[in-house]
């Protein structure tokens, strides 16, 4: 579990797409004097661009992770190259201040940046998700994690299939999103509370996954029709 408050921006110092296991290993270097690895252990979780990855080894200023093929398919990690910059955050502790929102590090989809528009000293980003079904979880003033950064949705257009966020000047200096441009991709994790709410409501209404029928609503309509015939 993470908060979406990026601790540091690291860089890929080594990329092995065919390691000894036949998979992908990435090595990241953190900034000098960063506290990110001071309490690190093998097996710890670190969010890289919002993707929860397991530390397989580390030094005082570098750490390695193994990346599964499915992770490369779903996230934007497969587009990274040597010297690419990434957002980094350690998993939360019980005494961590919740400055952002509950972020699992489980990327739902990627999104394309449609536009970047200056607004005073802030930047307004417009995104379109690769998986359009994710739009139902994105609401005005709701939480969303973009490359692991907890941000607030400022506008949504379900018809055209996009949403916007505003990146303030303080955040521009501390996250990788500020350096991205139109056409670039980002990792998206929607607010997990929206998913729980949807599933709970489906259970209450009696809807099954992939089943358009809603028995409870049907009964309500039948009762209203019956009362009208009396």
Secondary structure, 3 states (H helix, E strand, C coil): CECCCCCEEEEEEEEECCCCCCCEEEEEECCCCCCCCCCCCCCCEEEECCEEEEEEEECCCEEEEEECHHHHHHCCHHHCCCCCEEEEEECCCCCCCCCCCCECCCCCEEEEEEEEEEECCEEEEEEEECCHHHHHHCCCCCEEEECCEEEEEEEEECCCCEEEEEECHHHHCCCHHHHCCCCCEEEEEECHHHHHHHHHHHHHHCCCCCCCCCHHHHHHHHHHHHHHHC
